[in-house]
Amino acid sequence: MACGKPIIAAVIGDGAEVIRKANAGMICKPDDSVELANTIRAFLKMTQVERSLLGLNGRIAAISNFEMTRLVNKIDHMLIRTIQQNGLKKI
Protein backbone atom coordinates (compact mmCIF):
# COMPACT_ATOMS: atom_id res chain seq x y z
CA MET A 1 0.00 0.00 0.00
CA ALA A 2 2.81 2.39 0.84
CA CYS A 3 4.10 2.11 -2.74
CA GLY A 4 0.83 3.51 -4.09
CA LYS A 5 0.06 0.44 -6.18
CA PRO A 6 -3.35 -1.24 -6.25
CA ILE A 7 -3.51 -4.59 -4.50
CA ILE A 8 -5.01 -7.91 -5.50
CA ALA A 9 -4.85 -10.13 -2.43
CA ALA A 10 -6.03 -13.66 -1.69
CA VAL A 11 -6.40 -13.15 2.05
CA ILE A 12 -8.94 -13.20 4.86
CA GLY A 13 -8.93 -11.57 8.27
CA ASP A 14 -7.06 -8.43 9.24
CA GLY A 15 -5.10 -8.15 6.00
CA ALA A 16 -8.27 -8.18 3.95
CA GLU A 17 -9.90 -5.69 6.30
CA VAL A 18 -7.04 -3.22 6.00
CA ILE A 19 -7.21 -3.33 2.19
CA ARG A 20 -11.01 -3.14 2.20
CA LYS A 21 -11.17 -0.19 4.64
CA ALA A 22 -8.61 1.72 2.60
CA ASN A 23 -10.34 0.85 -0.68
CA ALA A 24 -6.84 0.02 -1.89
CA GLY A 25 -7.48 -3.07 -3.98
CA MET A 26 -9.46 -6.21 -4.58
CA ILE A 27 -9.78 -9.19 -2.25
CA CYS A 28 -10.53 -12.82 -3.01
CA LYS A 29 -10.56 -15.99 -0.95
CA PRO A 30 -7.29 -17.82 -0.44
CA ASP A 31 -6.92 -21.20 -2.15
CA ASP A 32 -9.55 -20.40 -4.79
CA SER A 33 -7.84 -20.09 -8.14
CA VAL A 34 -11.11 -19.51 -10.01
CA GLU A 35 -12.00 -16.56 -7.77
CA LEU A 36 -8.47 -15.19 -8.09
CA ALA A 37 -8.70 -15.38 -11.89
CA ASN A 38 -12.09 -13.64 -11.81
CA THR A 39 -10.70 -10.94 -9.52
CA ILE A 40 -7.77 -10.35 -11.86
CA ARG A 41 -10.15 -10.14 -14.83
CA ALA A 42 -12.32 -7.61 -13.00
CA PHE A 43 -9.20 -5.62 -12.13
CA LEU A 44 -8.06 -5.58 -15.76
CA LYS A 45 -11.48 -4.32 -16.85
CA MET A 46 -11.07 -1.26 -14.62
CA THR A 47 -9.84 1.93 -16.22
CA GLN A 48 -6.34 3.15 -15.52
CA VAL A 49 -7.83 5.98 -13.46
CA GLU A 50 -9.81 3.52 -11.30
CA ARG A 51 -6.73 1.37 -10.72
CA SER A 52 -4.62 4.42 -9.93
CA LEU A 53 -7.22 5.59 -7.42
CA LEU A 54 -6.99 2.25 -5.58
CA GLY A 55 -3.22 2.73 -5.36
CA LEU A 56 -3.56 6.30 -4.17
CA ASN A 57 -6.08 5.24 -1.53
CA GLY A 58 -3.60 2.64 -0.27
CA ARG A 59 -0.77 5.16 -0.15
CA ILE A 60 -2.88 7.63 1.83
CA ALA A 61 -3.98 4.90 4.26
CA ALA A 62 -0.41 3.67 4.75
CA ILE A 63 0.92 7.14 5.48
CA SER A 64 -2.02 7.96 7.76
CA ASN A 65 -2.00 4.72 9.74
CA PHE A 66 1.39 3.07 9.48
CA GLU A 67 3.98 5.86 9.39
CA MET A 68 6.80 4.93 11.80
CA THR A 69 6.57 7.93 14.17
CA ARG A 70 2.83 7.46 14.47
CA LEU A 71 3.23 3.74 15.23
CA VAL A 72 5.89 4.42 17.87
CA ASN A 73 3.62 7.01 19.53
CA LYS A 74 0.69 4.56 19.52
CA ILE A 75 2.82 1.85 21.13
CA ASP A 76 4.20 4.33 23.67
CA HIS A 77 0.71 5.44 24.72
CA MET A 78 -0.48 1.84 24.88
CA LEU A 79 2.43 0.86 27.13
CA ILE A 80 1.91 3.82 29.46
CA ARG A 81 -1.83 3.07 29.69
CA THR A 82 -1.11 -0.60 30.44
CA ILE A 83 1.40 0.30 33.15
CA GLN A 84 -1.03 2.76 34.76
CA GLN A 85 -3.96 0.31 34.61
CA ASN A 86 -1.91 -2.33 36.36
CA GLY A 87 -0.99 -0.04 39.23
CA LEU A 88 2.66 0.23 38.29
CA LYS A 89 4.65 3.43 38.59
CA LYS A 90 4.71 5.75 35.62
CA ILE A 91 8.01 5.70 33.78
C-alpha positions as CSV (number, residue, x, y, z in Angstrom):
1,M,0.0,0.0,0.0
2,A,2.8,2.4,0.8
3,C,4.1,2.1,-2.7
4,G,0.8,3.5,-4.1
5,K,0.1,0.4,-6.2
6,P,-3.4,-1.2,-6.2
7,I,-3.5,-4.6,-4.5
8,I,-5.0,-7.9,-5.5
9,A,-4.9,-10.1,-2.4
10,A,-6.0,-13.7,-1.7
11,V,-6.4,-13.1,2.0
12,I,-8.9,-13.2,4.9
13,G,-8.9,-11.6,8.3
14,D,-7.1,-8.4,9.2
15,G,-5.1,-8.2,6.0
16,A,-8.3,-8.2,3.9
17,E,-9.9,-5.7,6.3
18,V,-7.0,-3.2,6.0
19,I,-7.2,-3.3,2.2
20,R,-11.0,-3.1,2.2
21,K,-11.2,-0.2,4.6
22,A,-8.6,1.7,2.6
23,N,-10.3,0.8,-0.7
24,A,-6.8,0.0,-1.9
25,G,-7.5,-3.1,-4.0
26,M,-9.5,-6.2,-4.6
27,I,-9.8,-9.2,-2.2
28,C,-10.5,-12.8,-3.0
29,K,-10.6,-16.0,-0.9
30,P,-7.3,-17.8,-0.4
31,D,-6.9,-21.2,-2.1
32,D,-9.5,-20.4,-4.8
33,S,-7.8,-20.1,-8.1
34,V,-11.1,-19.5,-10.0
35,E,-12.0,-16.6,-7.8
36,L,-8.5,-15.2,-8.1
37,A,-8.7,-15.4,-11.9
38,N,-12.1,-13.6,-11.8
39,T,-10.7,-10.9,-9.5
40,I,-7.8,-10.3,-11.9
41,R,-10.2,-10.1,-14.8
42,A,-12.3,-7.6,-13.0
43,F,-9.2,-5.6,-12.1
44,L,-8.1,-5.6,-15.8
45,K,-11.5,-4.3,-16.8
46,M,-11.1,-1.3,-14.6
47,T,-9.8,1.9,-16.2
48,Q,-6.3,3.1,-15.5
49,V,-7.8,6.0,-13.5
50,E,-9.8,3.5,-11.3
51,R,-6.7,1.4,-10.7
52,S,-4.6,4.4,-9.9
53,L,-7.2,5.6,-7.4
54,L,-7.0,2.3,-5.6
55,G,-3.2,2.7,-5.4
56,L,-3.6,6.3,-4.2
57,N,-6.1,5.2,-1.5
58,G,-3.6,2.6,-0.3
59,R,-0.8,5.2,-0.2
60,I,-2.9,7.6,1.8
61,A,-4.0,4.9,4.3
62,A,-0.4,3.7,4.7
63,I,0.9,7.1,5.5
64,S,-2.0,8.0,7.8
65,N,-2.0,4.7,9.7
66,F,1.4,3.1,9.5
67,E,4.0,5.9,9.4
68,M,6.8,4.9,11.8
69,T,6.6,7.9,14.2
70,R,2.8,7.5,14.5
71,L,3.2,3.7,15.2
72,V,5.9,4.4,17.9
73,N,3.6,7.0,19.5
74,K,0.7,4.6,19.5
75,I,2.8,1.9,21.1
76,D,4.2,4.3,23.7
77,H,0.7,5.4,24.7
78,M,-0.5,1.8,24.9
79,L,2.4,0.9,27.1
80,I,1.9,3.8,29.5
81,R,-1.8,3.1,29.7
82,T,-1.1,-0.6,30.4
83,I,1.4,0.3,33.1
84,Q,-1.0,2.8,34.8
85,Q,-4.0,0.3,34.6
86,N,-1.9,-2.3,36.4
87,G,-1.0,0.0,39.2
88,L,2.7,0.2,38.3
89,K,4.6,3.4,38.6
90,K,4.7,5.7,35.6
91,I,8.0,5.7,33.8
